[in-house]
Amino acid sequence: MKRETEIEMGPFVEVSPEAWVGEGCRLGSHCHVQAGAVLGMRVEVEGGVILPECVTIEDEVRIGANVVFVRPGAGEGEIRTIVRRGSEVGGNATLAAGVTIGEGAVVKPGAVVMASVQPHAIVAGNPARVIGFQGAEGERPNEGVTMQSRVGEGVAARVRGVRLFELPFISDPRGNLTVGEFERTIPFRPKRYFMTFDVPDARMRGEHAHRECEQFLMCVRGSCAVVVDDGSRREEFLLDRPTLGIHVPPMIWATEYKHTSDSTLMVFASHYYDPEDYIRDYREFLELATGAGR
């Protein structure tokens, strides 16, 4: 390991000669960087933070004051806590040993992170849970979906290839009805379906992309949010009625969260199940989707 010279340090900072601190880093007062710790380029660490030997901080990360990095316990082996490029950890947060904070994620001040955080997710609370996604906040396009999508064209999202569909609603005193026709109102003929239900409200489903399979998602009971990501843009949609569906083409990273207690999500898939079709590593997804993986 080595320490670069072009760094800014406040008073009472200690940096082990066996640590790596990249150029352009800023270390606040009373920070300690211990032997084996790795800091990338242009990392900003506010005061009172101890960076132990088991921590890797990638480029352009911001660490708030008094953040706690928990060391592995006896018998846990040599596990590392990794904070990926461009992410932010708010002051007084605590990170359990061995977690990974994904690229561009935000840990809110005071959060206690017990499990790894998906790229671009925003987490808060004790224990920390996902409350949103960077770049997906704001207007929810599903609020403006109209019945024009019955013709099978749908309403285009900002994320490449994703479309929303409002399926027919037929009111009847005997009970309401909705209907879809594959390859007409729903854009492909499925070979498989699956449902998720009884999902705890703090948990997420999905968190992957497909190489070839396309999907059509409908929350037939309750509601849940779907976040889609093409590697350049992210967008969030609330599936809150059984007449609303979202078409997710191949090479789109999708995550479902904010499940209500009665949420039942129906998913039609264009392909049979094939584990080789799944992309579960976000960096691999970026390399394939945009060539921007790091």
N, C-alpha and C positions, 0 to 999 in steps of 0.2 A: 504494500500500500504506500501511497505518498500523499502529501498535502500540497495543493497548488498554492501559489503565493498571492494571487490576485483575489483575495477575499477580504471582507469587512467584518471586524469583530468588535463587539462592545466590551465594557469593562468586566473583569473577572471571568473571562471565557477560557476554558481549557480544551485544547485539541490534542489528542494523542498523536504522536508521530506515526503510529500504526493505523491511523484512520485515513480515509480518503475524503477530501473536501474539494469539490470542483471549483473551477474559476467562476467568479461572479457571485459567490455565496455571501450571505449576510447572516451573522450570528449575533443575536441579542445578548444582553448582559446575563451573566451567571449560567450560560449554556455550557454543557460538557459533552464533547464528542469523544467517545471511548474507542479503544483499539478494536479494529474490525468493523466499525461503522462505516457506511459508504454514503456520501452525499454527491449527487450529480451537479450539473452546472446550474447556476443562478437559483439556488435554493435559498429561501428566506425562512429563518427560524427566530421567533421572538424569544424573549427572555425566560429563563428558568426551566429550560428543556434539557433533559438528559437523553442523549442518543446512545444507547448501549450497543454492544458488539453485534447484536442480532438484527440490526436495522439497516435497510437499504432505502434511501430516498432518491428517487429519480429526478431528472431535470425539471426546473421551473415549478417546484412544489412550494407551497406556503404552509408553515407550521406555526400555529398560534402559541401564545404564552402558556407555560405550565402544562403543556401536553405530556401525558404519561405513556411511555412505551413499556409494556409489561414484559419482563424477561421470561423465557421458558422455565417451567418448573422442573424439578428433579425427574428424570426419566423421560422427558419430552424430546430429548435429543437436540441436534443442532438445527432448529427451525428458524427461519428469518421472517421478520415483519417487513413487508414491502409496500411502499407508497409510490404508486406509479406517476408517470409524467403528468404535469399540469393539474394535479389534484390539490385540494386544500383541506387542512385539518384545523378546526377552530380551537380557540383557547380552552384549556381545562378539559379537553377531551381525553379519553383513555382508550388505547388500542391494545387488545389482547395479543399475546404472543402468537406469531405465525399467521396473522391475518394479512390479506392483501387489499389495499385500497386501490380500486381500479382507476385507469386513466381518466382524468378530468372529473373525478368524483368530488363531492363536498361532504365533509363530516362537520356537522354543526357544533358550535361551542357546547361543551359539557356532555356531549354524546359518549356513550360507553359502547364501543364496537367489539362485539364478541365473535362475529363471523365476517368473512371477506365481503367486500362491497363491490357491486357490479360497476363497470366503467360508466361514468357520467351520472351515477345515481347520487341523490341527495339524501343523507341519513341524519336522524336526530333521535334523542331520547335515550333511556336506560331500561333495557338494552336498546341499542340503536336499531331503527327500522327505516325502510325507504319511504320518504314522503314526497318524492318527485324526482325528475330527471333534468339535468342541465340542458338547456336549449329546447325543451319540450313544454315549457310553461306558457301560459297565455291563452289565446283563443282556442276553443275546442271546435274544430270544423264540423263535428257531427251535429252541432246545434242547427246548422243551416242545411242539412241534407233534406232533399225534397223527394217527392214521388217520381220525379223525372228519371230516377235511377232504376225504375221498374223495367225499362227497355234493355237493361243489361249493360249499360255504359258506366254506371256508377258516377261518383264524384271524386275527382282526383285529389289526393292529398299532396302536401309539399314533398313528402318522402317519395323517392322514385318508385313508380309502379304500384303504389298502394292506392286502393280505391274503397270508398264507402258506398254501401247499398242500403236503400230503404225499401224493404219488401212490402208487398201489399198487406193492408190491415182490413179485415172484413169483420164488421161488427154484426153480432147476431145475439138475440136474447137468450139463445140456448148456450152461448159461449162464443167468444171471439176466435178468429182464425187468421193465420198467416200462411203463405205458401210461396215456394220457390221452385223454379224449374232449372235443372242443371244444364249448362251450356246456353241458357237463355237469360233468366234473371240472376243465376249464379254462374260465374264465368268459366267453369270447367266441370268435367264429369269426374266425381271422386271415386277412388278405389278403397277408401278407408275413412272411418270416422272415429273420434274419441271424445270423451267428455271429462271435464274436471269438476269436482264438487266437494263440498266439505273442506274447502281450502281455508286454513286459518288466516285471518285478515292481515297478519304481519308477514305472511310468506309470499313468495313470488313463484310463478310458473314460467315456462319458456326459457328465456335467457340463452337463446341459440338462434342460428340461422340454418337454412337448408340450401344445399347445392342445386337441387333440381325440383324438389317438391314445392308446390304452392298450396296455400291453405285459405279456407274461408271460415271466419270465426263469428259466432253468434252467442250472446249470453241469453239463454232461453228462460232463465229465472234469475232474479236479483240483478246485480250489476258487477262489473269489474272494469278496470282501465287497461288499455293495451298501448304500449309504447313501441313504436317502430323506428328503425334506425337504418339508414342506407350507407353509413360510414361518413357522411357529410352533414346530414340533417337528421334531427329527431323530432318526433311528433307524438302527442298523446291523445287518445280517444277514449271516451267513456261509452262502453256498451251497456246501455241502461234500459233497453226494451227488446223484446223478442223479434221485432221487425227490422232491427238494425244489424247489418253485417259488415265485416271488413275483410277485404281480399288482400292477402299478404303473398306477394310473388317470391320466387327464389332469391337468395342472396340479400334478404332483409333480416336484420337482427330484431327479434320480437320478444317482448317481456309482458307478462300479465300480472297485475297486482291490484291493490285496493279492492279485494274481493269482499262483498257483503256476506253475511253469515249464510244466506240462502243462495249464493251465486252458483249457477250451473252453466258452464261454458261448453258449447257444442262446437267441435272443429271438424270440418270436412277436409280431407287431404287428397291430393291428386295422385299420390304414389303409395304403394304398400310400405310398411315400416322397413327401414333400412338404416342401421346405425351408421353406416359409412356416409349417408347423406347429410348427417348432422355436423354442424360446425359449432363447437361449444367453447372455443377459445376466441376471445374478442380480437386479439391481435392477429390471429390467423384470418379471421373474418375481414379485418381491415386490409390485410395484404391481398386477399382475393377480390374484395369488392372495390377497392380504390387504389391499391398499390401504396397506401400510406401507412401500412403497419410499421411499427418501430421495434 
